């Protein structure tokens, strides 16, 4: 065997093994560097901390004593983060000022990753040997620079490949940080919205409580306050609704014929039960026609109709009277009092009357009542007293307003108690 050939083969094998070992050491170094840098930068979600950790780790792994890294805010083309290590104060200031100047150049701002080193040449400290631009997403560029290696070797292609990989990891870490910042902002906004929502909910609950209280008061007052007044207040709560003033109204008086005699013969308890039954039915007819009972007596009611339209409230009063008469006849057919029907007489008049709140003072205090007074009221009461046998009588003032809808029979002119002039009375036909 040729010994020289064998030696040559062994030398080649040794060189190849040394090359493989060197490549393996390089890759192990790269992997360790990548691991160390990645572990450090991915342990934080603060952009400033990530940039500082990345710069320090890169400098340590490459044996460098100087370096810088910065992030740029694209919308306003300003430096957002600037981290430097080992630079003289005037070098750092000059570098930062130079980059801020270059950012006004569209070509530089739009392609930092490609234009960083050539365009920064005049502003870079002479000790910086490696410059690389990068972009986080599409709107957050940055620049990374390292000084010369302490061992005096230049940055080779393998170094640049490793730095490219490290920068790519940096970009991922910065994107994560940005996402985290957005989540934090969303959480802050959500907390602020929750505070506003809680405040609004508290105000809503308070408002609902007020509404409940007002509805409760309204429900109780409805038992005492006329519906017409309630509607007027709801329509115009700030108006002087309760102020007594002259209005055009229609007044209906209703009483039971022979009430006193019936009470003597049958007894107050039984009569009261029967009256409640009758009047409960009458109330439905009154309310359905927008009337309000403003005064009551044992055997009668005073009902006020205050609709804005003069013809309408007269029509409502007559319609209510007709319904009351019909209902009274139905009750009489089902329920007799000692074989005698309960006879309901009605008198109606339309015209001007003072309507509103009246205040009565006494030593026990003040008392308010909502009522009306005037000649129209007096005429309606006297006409009711004139009615017999379940008749519905009306003054001319009412008949004229509803004659197109209801038929009346003229009864003539009558002199009524405490009235100086005779009053024409008309009977509603059945």
PyMOL commands that set and color helices and strands:
alter all, ss='L'
color gray80, all
select helices_A, chain A and resi 3-41+47-62+89-102+106-110+112-120+157-221+227-235+259-266+268-288+310-334+375-386+396-402
alter helices_A, ss='H'
color red, helices_A
select strands_A, chain A and resi 67-73+78-85+128-136+140-147+245-256+291-297+300-305+344-362+365-373+392-395+408-414+423-428
alter strands_A, ss='S'
color yellow, strands_A
deselect
rebuild
show_as cartoon
